[in-house]
């Protein structure tokens, strides 16, 4: 299982499986980006290429969201595939995490 993480400025493009094996790498990347962000900045996570997400992956998104909010920045999820839209809806995380209007 692999996850490709491509960073472009304050945007992250993900492709592959976001699971227990790959979540720590994403958390490290997002922690660095959010740590470098100024208050009011947006860190955008493009999830369009994510083929699988498990509870570890969801946990990373929640942790990164909390970190961004604590620093006055925004973590914005974009290009959600249908399976992620459903998962976030069923878990209630669609009410917690910020999702771009063009995400679905």
Secondary structure, DSSP 4 states (H G I P E B T S, - for coil): --EEEEEETTEEEEEEEESTTTHHHHHHHHHHHHHHPPTT-EEEEEEEEEEEE-HHHHHHHHHHHHHHHHTT-EEEEES--HHHHHHHHHHTGGGTSEE-TT--
